[in-house]
Amino acid sequence: MRYAVIQDEVCVNIVVAGETFAAEMGFVEIPDAYGIGDIYRDGSWQKA
């Protein structure tokens, strides 16, 4: 599954990982329509 690395509410990297590892690292599941540079705020995605 694809997960986002978030810094200051911005996706800075995308990682393919298992659910357990992603949860341990604090990664956020990312929908297909979003990518690096998009905003993740209060549990919602927004295009940059």
Summary of the structure (lengths in Angstrom):
residues: 48
radius of gyration: 9.7
end to end distance: 22.3
largest distance: 28.2
contacts: 116
relative contact order: 0.30
helix: 15%
strand: 44%
